[in-house]
Amino acid sequence: MDEIIHPEQIVGAWAHSHEEDVPGRTIFRHGDFKFPPSRGRRSLEFLQNGEVREGRPGPDDRRQWNVGSWTLHGRRLNIQFPGRPEEIFDIDDIDSGRIAVHRD
């Protein structure tokens, strides 16, 4: 658990794999993962410059996009979108295709 996480490990497109969530733990899969059919899922694209783009299903199922910022401090991932409280995640583990996080 003491392994340092580098920003390059976060950069890229990730989607919420709600099928794999367990209480207290949220799973994101790399954007090219073959998900089962779903009405919609949250996606996050982390850019090298600290920008994050979020896609969410809207009320009419069309995708809505938000742009914010992200920072990484050790294993703590902070995501901020205008007009919303900051999201703070602790990264439990990460590899090239999966991120497991929990919130404080």
Biopython code that builds the backbone (N, CA, C, O; Angstrom):
import numpy as np
from Bio.PDB.StructureBuilder import StructureBuilder

atoms = [
    (1, "MET", "N", (0.818, -1.206, 0.000)),
    (1, "MET", "CA", (0.000, 0.000, 0.000)),
    (1, "MET", "C", (0.852, 1.256, 0.000)),
    (1, "MET", "O", (0.333, 2.347, -0.236)),
    (2, "ASP", "N", (2.174, 1.127, 0.264)),
    (2, "ASP", "CA", (3.044, 2.298, 0.301)),
    (2, "ASP", "C", (3.594, 2.666, -1.068)),
    (2, "ASP", "O", (4.290, 3.673, -1.202)),
    (3, "GLU", "N", (3.297, 1.872, -2.080)),
    (3, "GLU", "CA", (3.796, 2.133, -3.423)),
    (3, "GLU", "C", (3.349, 3.517, -3.893)),
    (3, "GLU", "O", (2.183, 3.885, -3.751)),
    (4, "ILE", "N", (4.276, 4.267, -4.445)),
    (4, "ILE", "CA", (3.964, 5.610, -4.936)),
    (4, "ILE", "C", (3.208, 5.502, -6.251)),
    (4, "ILE", "O", (3.547, 4.685, -7.107)),
    (5, "ILE", "N", (2.197, 6.322, -6.405)),
    (5, "ILE", "CA", (1.438, 6.384, -7.653)),
    (5, "ILE", "C", (1.945, 7.601, -8.420)),
    (5, "ILE", "O", (2.067, 8.689, -7.858)),
    (6, "HIS", "N", (2.233, 7.418, -9.675)),
    (6, "HIS", "CA", (2.728, 8.505, -10.522)),
    (6, "HIS", "C", (1.593, 9.030, -11.390)),
    (6, "HIS", "O", (0.744, 8.252, -11.824)),
    (7, "PRO", "N", (1.561, 10.335, -11.653)),
    (7, "PRO", "CA", (0.482, 10.908, -12.466)),
    (7, "PRO", "C", (0.294, 10.197, -13.808)),
    (7, "PRO", "O", (-0.832, 10.089, -14.293)),
    (8, "GLU", "N", (1.379, 9.713, -14.411)),
    (8, "GLU", "CA", (1.254, 9.028, -15.709)),
    (8, "GLU", "C", (0.353, 7.804, -15.626)),
    (8, "GLU", "O", (-0.240, 7.399, -16.626)),
    (9, "GLN", "N", (0.247, 7.208, -14.430)),
    (9, "GLN", "CA", (-0.609, 6.035, -14.258)),
    (9, "GLN", "C", (-2.093, 6.412, -14.311)),
    (9, "GLN", "O", (-2.936, 5.571, -14.621)),
    (10, "ILE", "N", (-2.406, 7.654, -14.013)),
    (10, "ILE", "CA", (-3.789, 8.123, -13.973)),
    (10, "ILE", "C", (-4.226, 8.654, -15.335)),
    (10, "ILE", "O", (-5.387, 8.512, -15.719)),
    (11, "VAL", "N", (-3.292, 9.269, -16.066)),
    (11, "VAL", "CA", (-3.624, 9.915, -17.343)),
    (11, "VAL", "C", (-4.274, 8.909, -18.283)),
    (11, "VAL", "O", (-3.789, 7.792, -18.463)),
    (12, "GLY", "N", (-5.391, 9.338, -18.877)),
    (12, "GLY", "CA", (-6.119, 8.494, -19.821)),
    (12, "GLY", "C", (-7.599, 8.495, -19.501)),
    (12, "GLY", "O", (-8.058, 9.193, -18.596)),
    (13, "ALA", "N", (-8.335, 7.702, -20.257)),
    (13, "ALA", "CA", (-9.790, 7.621, -20.109)),
    (13, "ALA", "C", (-10.163, 6.410, -19.255)),
    (13, "ALA", "O", (-9.663, 5.306, -19.469)),
    (14, "TRP", "N", (-11.058, 6.639, -18.275)),
    (14, "TRP", "CA", (-11.503, 5.610, -17.345)),
    (14, "TRP", "C", (-13.026, 5.679, -17.235)),
    (14, "TRP", "O", (-13.610, 6.755, -17.364)),
    (15, "ALA", "N", (-13.658, 4.556, -17.001)),
    (15, "ALA", "CA", (-15.115, 4.512, -16.836)),
    (15, "ALA", "C", (-15.454, 3.731, -15.567)),
    (15, "ALA", "O", (-14.778, 2.765, -15.212)),
    (16, "HIS", "N", (-16.505, 4.170, -14.903)),
    (16, "HIS", "CA", (-16.948, 3.545, -13.658)),
    (16, "HIS", "C", (-17.504, 2.157, -13.957)),
    (16, "HIS", "O", (-18.432, 2.009, -14.752)),
    (17, "SER", "N", (-16.941, 1.159, -13.325)),
    (17, "SER", "CA", (-17.390, -0.220, -13.480)),
    (17, "SER", "C", (-18.271, -0.573, -12.278)),
    (17, "SER", "O", (-17.866, -1.329, -11.396)),
    (18, "HIS", "N", (-19.477, -0.013, -12.262)),
    (18, "HIS", "CA", (-20.354, -0.167, -11.087)),
    (18, "HIS", "C", (-20.670, -1.617, -10.766)),
    (18, "HIS", "O", (-21.031, -1.937, -9.633)),
    (19, "GLU", "N", (-20.538, -2.496, -11.751)),
    (19, "GLU", "CA", (-20.784, -3.921, -11.512)),
    (19, "GLU", "C", (-19.757, -4.518, -10.546)),
    (19, "GLU", "O", (-20.032, -5.520, -9.885)),
    (20, "GLU", "N", (-18.588, -3.909, -10.466)),
    (20, "GLU", "CA", (-17.509, -4.434, -9.621)),
    (20, "GLU", "C", (-17.396, -3.716, -8.274)),
    (20, "GLU", "O", (-16.606, -4.125, -7.424)),
    (21, "ASP", "N", (-18.167, -2.666, -8.075)),
    (21, "ASP", "CA", (-18.109, -1.940, -6.802)),
    (21, "ASP", "C", (-18.512, -2.833, -5.642)),
    (21, "ASP", "O", (-19.355, -3.720, -5.781)),
    (22, "VAL", "N", (-17.903, -2.585, -4.510)),
    (22, "VAL", "CA", (-18.305, -3.195, -3.247)),
    (22, "VAL", "C", (-18.436, -2.053, -2.247)),
    (22, "VAL", "O", (-17.888, -0.976, -2.484)),
    (23, "PRO", "N", (-19.141, -2.252, -1.143)),
    (23, "PRO", "CA", (-19.299, -1.151, -0.193)),
    (23, "PRO", "C", (-17.949, -0.524, 0.176)),
    (23, "PRO", "O", (-17.021, -1.209, 0.605)),
    (24, "GLY", "N", (-17.871, 0.770, 0.000)),
    (24, "GLY", "CA", (-16.672, 1.516, 0.334)),
    (24, "GLY", "C", (-15.586, 1.519, -0.730)),
    (24, "GLY", "O", (-14.558, 2.173, -0.555)),
    (25, "ARG", "N", (-15.793, 0.806, -1.824)),
    (25, "ARG", "CA", (-14.768, 0.724, -2.866)),
    (25, "ARG", "C", (-15.399, 0.902, -4.243)),
    (25, "ARG", "O", (-16.374, 0.232, -4.582)),
    (26, "THR", "N", (-14.831, 1.817, -5.034)),
    (26, "THR", "CA", (-15.312, 2.120, -6.372)),
    (26, "THR", "C", (-14.250, 1.695, -7.378)),
    (26, "THR", "O", (-13.057, 1.918, -7.172)),
    (27, "ILE", "N", (-14.700, 1.079, -8.468)),
    (27, "ILE", "CA", (-13.787, 0.564, -9.481)),
    (27, "ILE", "C", (-13.981, 1.334, -10.789)),
    (27, "ILE", "O", (-15.104, 1.554, -11.242)),
    (28, "PHE", "N", (-12.862, 1.733, -11.375)),
    (28, "PHE", "CA", (-12.839, 2.329, -12.703)),
    (28, "PHE", "C", (-11.996, 1.435, -13.592)),
    (28, "PHE", "O", (-10.966, 0.916, -13.161)),
    (29, "ARG", "N", (-12.429, 1.255, -14.829)),
    (29, "ARG", "CA", (-11.704, 0.459, -15.819)),
    (29, "ARG", "C", (-11.223, 1.372, -16.932)),
    (29, "ARG", "O", (-11.838, 2.397, -17.222)),
    (30, "HIS", "N", (-10.117, 0.987, -17.552)),
    (30, "HIS", "CA", (-9.580, 1.760, -18.670)),
    (30, "HIS", "C", (-10.636, 1.852, -19.768)),
    (30, "HIS", "O", (-11.455, 0.947, -19.928)),
    (31, "GLY", "N", (-10.610, 2.935, -20.511)),
    (31, "GLY", "CA", (-11.637, 3.229, -21.506)),
    (31, "GLY", "C", (-11.871, 2.171, -22.561)),
    (31, "GLY", "O", (-12.956, 2.126, -23.140)),
    (32, "ASP", "N", (-10.893, 1.313, -22.836)),
    (32, "ASP", "CA", (-11.089, 0.296, -23.864)),
    (32, "ASP", "C", (-11.645, -1.019, -23.307)),
    (32, "ASP", "O", (-11.761, -2.001, -24.040)),
    (33, "PHE", "N", (-11.989, -1.041, -22.013)),
    (33, "PHE", "CA", (-12.550, -2.249, -21.399)),
    (33, "PHE", "C", (-13.914, -2.556, -22.013)),
    (33, "PHE", "O", (-14.698, -1.642, -22.267)),
    (34, "LYS", "N", (-14.199, -3.826, -22.252)),
    (34, "LYS", "CA", (-15.482, -4.251, -22.837)),
    (34, "LYS", "C", (-16.506, -4.452, -21.722)),
    (34, "LYS", "O", (-16.599, -5.528, -21.131)),
    (35, "PHE", "N", (-17.271, -3.395, -21.446)),
    (35, "PHE", "CA", (-18.291, -3.439, -20.400)),
    (35, "PHE", "C", (-19.535, -4.166, -20.879)),
    (35, "PHE", "O", (-19.813, -4.195, -22.078)),
    (36, "PRO", "N", (-20.290, -4.757, -19.952)),
    (36, "PRO", "CA", (-21.605, -5.277, -20.330)),
    (36, "PRO", "C", (-22.534, -4.098, -20.618)),
    (36, "PRO", "O", (-22.234, -2.972, -20.220)),
    (37, "PRO", "N", (-23.644, -4.331, -21.294)),
    (37, "PRO", "CA", (-24.570, -3.232, -21.580)),
    (37, "PRO", "C", (-24.999, -2.523, -20.288)),
    (37, "PRO", "O", (-25.208, -3.151, -19.251)),
    (38, "SER", "N", (-25.120, -1.209, -20.389)),
    (38, "SER", "CA", (-25.526, -0.394, -19.249)),
    (38, "SER", "C", (-26.235, 0.834, -19.788)),
    (38, "SER", "O", (-25.926, 1.309, -20.881)),
    (39, "ARG", "N", (-27.170, 1.338, -19.034)),
    (39, "ARG", "CA", (-27.905, 2.525, -19.477)),
    (39, "ARG", "C", (-27.006, 3.745, -19.541)),
    (39, "ARG", "O", (-27.290, 4.685, -20.283)),
    (40, "GLY", "N", (-25.956, 3.740, -18.794)),
    (40, "GLY", "CA", (-24.997, 4.838, -18.813)),
    (40, "GLY", "C", (-24.029, 4.685, -17.660)),
    (40, "GLY", "O", (-24.365, 4.105, -16.627)),
    (41, "ARG", "N", (-22.850, 5.197, -17.835)),
    (41, "ARG", "CA", (-21.867, 5.135, -16.764)),
    (41, "ARG", "C", (-21.016, 6.388, -16.803)),
    (41, "ARG", "O", (-20.825, 6.996, -17.856)),
    (42, "ARG", "N", (-20.513, 6.762, -15.651)),
    (42, "ARG", "CA", (-19.647, 7.926, -15.533)),
    (42, "ARG", "C", (-18.291, 7.605, -16.151)),
    (42, "ARG", "O", (-17.740, 6.525, -15.938)),
    (43, "SER", "N", (-17.768, 8.544, -16.911)),
    (43, "SER", "CA", (-16.418, 8.393, -17.452)),
    (43, "SER", "C", (-15.589, 9.604, -17.047)),
    (43, "SER", "O", (-16.111, 10.710, -16.903)),
    (44, "LEU", "N", (-14.305, 9.384, -16.868)),
    (44, "LEU", "CA", (-13.359, 10.435, -16.508)),
    (44, "LEU", "C", (-12.153, 10.307, -17.422)),
    (44, "LEU", "O", (-11.601, 9.219, -17.590)),
    (45, "GLU", "N", (-11.746, 11.426, -18.012)),
    (45, "GLU", "CA", (-10.528, 11.444, -18.811)),
    (45, "GLU", "C", (-9.565, 12.424, -18.160)),
    (45, "GLU", "O", (-9.812, 13.629, -18.119)),
    (46, "PHE", "N", (-8.469, 11.887, -17.656)),
    (46, "PHE", "CA", (-7.449, 12.681, -16.981)),
    (46, "PHE", "C", (-6.383, 13.075, -17.995)),
    (46, "PHE", "O", (-5.770, 12.216, -18.630)),
    (47, "LEU", "N", (-6.167, 14.374, -18.142)),
    (47, "LEU", "CA", (-5.167, 14.876, -19.079)),
    (47, "LEU", "C", (-3.883, 15.225, -18.333)),
    (47, "LEU", "O", (-3.912, 15.543, -17.144)),
    (48, "GLN", "N", (-2.775, 15.163, -19.032)),
    (48, "GLN", "CA", (-1.456, 15.431, -18.463)),
    (48, "GLN", "C", (-1.380, 16.818, -17.824)),
    (48, "GLN", "O", (-0.658, 17.003, -16.844)),
    (49, "ASN", "N", (-2.116, 17.798, -18.366)),
    (49, "ASN", "CA", (-2.047, 19.186, -17.899)),
    (49, "ASN", "C", (-2.874, 19.455, -16.638)),
    (49, "ASN", "O", (-2.992, 20.607, -16.223)),
    (50, "GLY", "N", (-3.448, 18.417, -16.022)),
    (50, "GLY", "CA", (-4.246, 18.602, -14.809)),
    (50, "GLY", "C", (-5.726, 18.820, -15.055)),
    (50, "GLY", "O", (-6.490, 19.033, -14.113)),
    (51, "GLU", "N", (-6.137, 18.769, -16.312)),
    (51, "GLU", "CA", (-7.557, 18.900, -16.637)),
    (51, "GLU", "C", (-8.205, 17.514, -16.596)),
    (51, "GLU", "O", (-7.578, 16.513, -16.944)),
    (52, "VAL", "N", (-9.460, 17.474, -16.169)),
    (52, "VAL", "CA", (-10.235, 16.237, -16.202)),
    (52, "VAL", "C", (-11.549, 16.528, -16.907)),
    (52, "VAL", "O", (-12.172, 17.564, -16.677)),
    (53, "ARG", "N", (-11.961, 15.615, -17.757)),
    (53, "ARG", "CA", (-13.245, 15.714, -18.467)),
    (53, "ARG", "C", (-14.137, 14.584, -17.981)),
    (53, "ARG", "O", (-13.750, 13.415, -17.976)),
    (54, "GLU", "N", (-15.326, 14.960, -17.576)),
    (54, "GLU", "CA", (-16.277, 13.986, -17.033)),
    (54, "GLU", "C", (-17.464, 13.859, -17.972)),
    (54, "GLU", "O", (-18.037, 14.860, -18.404)),
    (55, "GLY", "N", (-17.830, 12.629, -18.284)),
    (55, "GLY", "CA", (-19.041, 12.342, -19.038)),
    (55, "GLY", "C", (-20.010, 11.609, -18.135)),
    (55, "GLY", "O", (-19.638, 10.662, -17.442)),
    (56, "ARG", "N", (-21.269, 12.059, -18.149)),
    (56, "ARG", "CA", (-22.323, 11.422, -17.348)),
    (56, "ARG", "C", (-23.592, 11.333, -18.185)),
    (56, "ARG", "O", (-23.837, 12.175, -19.049)),
    (57, "PRO", "N", (-24.399, 10.302, -17.923)),
    (57, "PRO", "CA", (-25.695, 10.270, -18.612)),
    (57, "PRO", "C", (-26.584, 11.383, -18.062)),
    (57, "PRO", "O", (-26.701, 11.557, -16.849)),
    (58, "GLY", "N", (-27.202, 12.126, -18.962)),
    (58, "GLY", "CA", (-28.111, 13.195, -18.559)),
    (58, "GLY", "C", (-29.519, 12.678, -18.348)),
    (58, "GLY", "O", (-29.769, 11.481, -18.494)),
    (59, "PRO", "N", (-30.447, 13.567, -18.006)),
    (59, "PRO", "CA", (-31.823, 13.152, -17.731)),
    (59, "PRO", "C", (-32.513, 12.491, -18.924)),
    (59, "PRO", "O", (-33.434, 11.694, -18.745)),
    (60, "ASP", "N", (-32.070, 12.818, -20.140)),
    (60, "ASP", "CA", (-32.662, 12.199, -21.334)),
    (60, "ASP", "C", (-31.720, 11.149, -21.931)),
    (60, "ASP", "O", (-31.849, 10.779, -23.098)),
    (61, "ASP", "N", (-30.779, 10.678, -21.122)),
    (61, "ASP", "CA", (-29.794, 9.651, -21.483)),
    (61, "ASP", "C", (-28.699, 10.128, -22.432)),
    (61, "ASP", "O", (-27.779, 9.369, -22.736)),
    (62, "ARG", "N", (-28.780, 11.373, -22.906)),
    (62, "ARG", "CA", (-27.671, 11.901, -23.703)),
    (62, "ARG", "C", (-26.531, 12.257, -22.760)),
    (62, "ARG", "O", (-26.755, 12.698, -21.633)),
    (63, "ARG", "N", (-25.321, 12.062, -23.229)),
    (63, "ARG", "CA", (-24.138, 12.322, -22.413)),
    (63, "ARG", "C", (-23.974, 13.815, -22.176)),
    (63, "ARG", "O", (-24.099, 14.627, -23.092)),
    (64, "GLN", "N", (-23.688, 14.159, -20.912)),
    (64, "GLN", "CA", (-23.382, 15.529, -20.533)),
    (64, "GLN", "C", (-21.919, 15.577, -20.123)),
    (64, "GLN", "O", (-21.405, 14.644, -19.507)),
    (65, "TRP", "N", (-21.247, 16.685, -20.474)),
    (65, "TRP", "CA", (-19.818, 16.808, -20.213)),
    (65, "TRP", "C", (-19.518, 17.946, -19.262)),
    (65, "TRP", "O", (-20.134, 19.010, -19.338)),
    (66, "ASN", "N", (-18.574, 17.723, -18.368)),
    (66, "ASN", "CA", (-18.062, 18.738, -17.451)),
    (66, "ASN", "C", (-16.549, 18.726, -17.552)),
    (66, "ASN", "O", (-15.939, 17.691, -17.821)),
    (67, "VAL", "N", (-15.950, 19.889, -17.333)),
    (67, "VAL", "CA", (-14.493, 20.006, -17.350)),
    (67, "VAL", "C", (-14.060, 20.558, -16.005)),
    (67, "VAL", "O", (-14.625, 21.532, -15.507)),
    (68, "GLY", "N", (-13.058, 19.932, -15.428)),
    (68, "GLY", "CA", (-12.536, 20.354, -14.134)),
    (68, "GLY", "C", (-11.044, 20.142, -14.068)),
    (68, "GLY", "O", (-10.355, 20.161, -15.088)),
    (69, "SER", "N", (-10.545, 19.938, -12.856)),
    (69, "SER", "CA", (-9.111, 19.744, -12.655)),
    (69, "SER", "C", (-8.878, 18.573, -11.702)),
    (69, "SER", "O", (-9.764, 18.168, -10.949)),
    (70, "TRP", "N", (-7.670, 18.050, -11.762)),
    (70, "TRP", "CA", (-7.299, 16.950, -10.871)),
    (70, "TRP", "C", (-5.870, 17.137, -10.389)),
    (70, "TRP", "O", (-5.036, 17.733, -11.071)),
    (71, "THR", "N", (-5.607, 16.613, -9.198)),
    (71, "THR", "CA", (-4.255, 16.577, -8.640)),
    (71, "THR", "C", (-4.070, 15.236, -7.955)),
    (71, "THR", "O", (-5.031, 14.584, -7.546)),
    (72, "LEU", "N", (-2.823, 14.846, -7.840)),
    (72, "LEU", "CA", (-2.470, 13.595, -7.175)),
    (72, "LEU", "C", (-1.394, 13.906, -6.153)),
    (72, "LEU", "O", (-0.356, 14.481, -6.480)),
    (73, "HIS", "N", (-1.655, 13.517, -4.900)),
    (73, "HIS", "CA", (-0.710, 13.713, -3.807)),
    (73, "HIS", "C", (-0.508, 12.362, -3.135)),
    (73, "HIS", "O", (-1.339, 11.929, -2.337)),
    (74, "GLY", "N", (0.599, 11.697, -3.460)),
    (74, "GLY", "CA", (0.816, 10.351, -2.933)),
    (74, "GLY", "C", (-0.195, 9.400, -3.543)),
    (74, "GLY", "O", (-0.159, 9.137, -4.745)),
    (75, "ARG", "N", (-1.100, 8.883, -2.718)),
    (75, "ARG", "CA", (-2.166, 7.985, -3.178)),
    (75, "ARG", "C", (-3.524, 8.683, -3.179)),
    (75, "ARG", "O", (-4.553, 8.051, -3.419)),
    (76, "ARG", "N", (-3.521, 9.981, -2.910)),
    (76, "ARG", "CA", (-4.771, 10.741, -2.820)),
    (76, "ARG", "C", (-5.036, 11.478, -4.133)),
    (76, "ARG", "O", (-4.227, 12.289, -4.584)),
    (77, "LEU", "N", (-6.187, 11.176, -4.734)),
    (77, "LEU", "CA", (-6.619, 11.779, -5.990)),
    (77, "LEU", "C", (-7.727, 12.785, -5.687)),
    (77, "LEU", "O", (-8.775, 12.424, -5.151)),
    (78, "ASN", "N", (-7.487, 14.046, -6.033)),
    (78, "ASN", "CA", (-8.478, 15.109, -5.817)),
    (78, "ASN", "C", (-9.029, 15.532, -7.176)),
    (78, "ASN", "O", (-8.273, 15.799, -8.110)),
    (79, "ILE", "N", (-10.360, 15.588, -7.274)),
    (79, "ILE", "CA", (-11.019, 15.993, -8.508)),
    (79, "ILE", "C", (-11.961, 17.147, -8.174)),
    (79, "ILE", "O", (-12.740, 17.070, -7.224)),
    (80, "GLN", "N", (-11.883, 18.219, -8.965)),
    (80, "GLN", "CA", (-12.704, 19.407, -8.708)),
    (80, "GLN", "C", (-13.399, 19.843, -9.999)),
    (80, "GLN", "O", (-12.760, 20.054, -11.030)),
    (81, "PHE", "N", (-14.731, 19.972, -9.912)),
    (81, "PHE", "CA", (-15.527, 20.529, -11.000)),
    (81, "PHE", "C", (-16.177, 21.811, -10.495)),
    (81, "PHE", "O", (-16.591, 21.872, -9.337)),
    (82, "PRO", "N", (-16.277, 22.840, -11.343)),
    (82, "PRO", "CA", (-16.878, 24.101, -10.910)),
    (82, "PRO", "C", (-18.281, 23.886, -10.334)),
    (82, "PRO", "O", (-19.100, 23.160, -10.898)),
    (83, "GLY", "N", (-18.531, 24.535, -9.200)),
    (83, "GLY", "CA", (-19.852, 24.490, -8.590)),
    (83, "GLY", "C", (-20.183, 23.217, -7.834)),
    (83, "GLY", "O", (-21.318, 23.035, -7.395)),
    (84, "ARG", "N", (-19.205, 22.333, -7.677)),
    (84, "ARG", "CA", (-19.437, 21.076, -6.952)),
    (84, "ARG", "C", (-18.371, 20.902, -5.887)),
    (84, "ARG", "O", (-17.259, 21.409, -6.035)),
    (85, "PRO", "N", (-18.697, 20.187, -4.812)),
    (85, "PRO", "CA", (-17.673, 19.912, -3.796)),
    (85, "PRO", "C", (-16.546, 19.063, -4.390)),
    (85, "PRO", "O", (-16.773, 18.250, -5.286)),
    (86, "GLU", "N", (-15.361, 19.259, -3.892)),
    (86, "GLU", "CA", (-14.213, 18.484, -4.341)),
    (86, "GLU", "C", (-14.428, 17.004, -4.004)),
    (86, "GLU", "O", (-14.914, 16.668, -2.924)),
    (87, "GLU", "N", (-14.064, 16.139, -4.927)),
    (87, "GLU", "CA", (-14.103, 14.700, -4.688)),
    (87, "GLU", "C", (-12.698, 14.263, -4.315)),
    (87, "GLU", "O", (-11.737, 14.566, -5.023)),
    (88, "ILE", "N", (-12.580, 13.556, -3.211)),
    (88, "ILE", "CA", (-11.279, 13.088, -2.744)),
    (88, "ILE", "C", (-11.337, 11.568, -2.648)),
    (88, "ILE", "O", (-12.168, 11.001, -1.937)),
    (89, "PHE", "N", (-10.442, 10.931, -3.376)),
    (89, "PHE", "CA", (-10.356, 9.471, -3.392)),
    (89, "PHE", "C", (-8.987, 9.041, -2.914)),
    (89, "PHE", "O", (-7.990, 9.701, -3.209)),
    (90, "ASP", "N", (-8.923, 7.947, -2.182)),
    (90, "ASP", "CA", (-7.668, 7.281, -1.880)),
    (90, "ASP", "C", (-7.577, 6.076, -2.805)),
    (90, "ASP", "O", (-8.505, 5.271, -2.893)),
    (91, "ILE", "N", (-6.450, 5.965, -3.490)),
    (91, "ILE", "CA", (-6.258, 4.869, -4.441)),
    (91, "ILE", "C", (-5.778, 3.638, -3.690)),
    (91, "ILE", "O", (-4.697, 3.638, -3.102)),
    (92, "ASP", "N", (-6.596, 2.586, -3.715)),
    (92, "ASP", "CA", (-6.226, 1.322, -3.076)),
    (92, "ASP", "C", (-5.235, 0.560, -3.933)),
    (92, "ASP", "O", (-4.198, 0.112, -3.443)),
    (93, "ASP", "N", (-5.555, 0.409, -5.232)),
    (93, "ASP", "CA", (-4.596, -0.173, -6.149)),
    (93, "ASP", "C", (-4.899, 0.264, -7.572)),
    (93, "ASP", "O", (-6.006, 0.687, -7.906)),
    (94, "ILE", "N", (-3.867, 0.142, -8.393)),
    (94, "ILE", "CA", (-3.969, 0.601, -9.775)),
    (94, "ILE", "C", (-3.064, -0.262, -10.631)),
    (94, "ILE", "O", (-1.971, -0.643, -10.211)),
    (95, "ASP", "N", (-3.528, -0.570, -11.839)),
    (95, "ASP", "CA", (-2.667, -1.189, -12.842)),
    (95, "ASP", "C", (-3.056, -0.575, -14.179)),
    (95, "ASP", "O", (-3.798, 0.407, -14.204)),
    (96, "SER", "N", (-2.588, -1.111, -15.265)),
    (96, "SER", "CA", (-2.824, -0.483, -16.565)),
    (96, "SER", "C", (-4.291, -0.513, -16.993)),
    (96, "SER", "O", (-4.677, 0.226, -17.899)),
    (97, "GLY", "N", (-5.104, -1.340, -16.368)),
    (97, "GLY", "CA", (-6.495, -1.442, -16.798)),
    (97, "GLY", "C", (-7.535, -1.182, -15.731)),
    (97, "GLY", "O", (-8.729, -1.199, -16.032)),
    (98, "ARG", "N", (-7.126, -0.939, -14.478)),
    (98, "ARG", "CA", (-8.103, -0.857, -13.389)),
    (98, "ARG", "C", (-7.584, 0.044, -12.273)),
    (98, "ARG", "O", (-6.408, 0.005, -11.911)),
    (99, "ILE", "N", (-8.495, 0.856, -11.738)),
    (99, "ILE", "CA", (-8.201, 1.665, -10.539)),
    (99, "ILE", "C", (-9.271, 1.333, -9.512)),
    (99, "ILE", "O", (-10.464, 1.378, -9.812)),
    (100, "ALA", "N", (-8.845, 1.001, -8.311)),
    (100, "ALA", "CA", (-9.758, 0.792, -7.175)),
    (100, "ALA", "C", (-9.535, 1.919, -6.189)),
    (100, "ALA", "O", (-8.408, 2.151, -5.751)),
    (101, "VAL", "N", (-10.607, 2.628, -5.833)),
    (101, "VAL", "CA", (-10.494, 3.779, -4.939)),
    (101, "VAL", "C", (-11.542, 3.687, -3.838)),
    (101, "VAL", "O", (-12.526, 2.955, -3.946)),
    (102, "HIS", "N", (-11.304, 4.450, -2.777)),
    (102, "HIS", "CA", (-12.325, 4.637, -1.753)),
    (102, "HIS", "C", (-12.284, 6.099, -1.321)),
    (102, "HIS", "O", (-11.284, 6.793, -1.508)),
    (103, "ARG", "N", (-13.381, 6.543, -0.747)),
    (103, "ARG", "CA", (-13.463, 7.920, -0.261)),
    (103, "ARG", "C", (-13.237, 7.936, 1.232)),
    (103, "ARG", "O", (-13.631, 7.019, 1.952)),
    (104, "ASP", "N", (-12.591, 9.002, 1.684)),
    (104, "ASP", "CA", (-12.401, 9.184, 3.131)),
    (104, "ASP", "C", (-13.723, 9.415, 3.826)),
    (104, "ASP", "O", (-13.758, 9.588, 5.044)),
]
sb = StructureBuilder()
sb.init_structure("model")
sb.init_model(0)
sb.init_chain("A")
sb.init_seg("    ")
for serial, (resi, resn, name, xyz) in enumerate(atoms, 1):
    if name == "N":
        sb.init_residue(resn, " ", resi, " ")
    sb.init_atom(name, np.array(xyz, "f"), 0.0, 1.0, " ", f" {name:<3s}", serial, name[0])
structure = sb.get_structure()
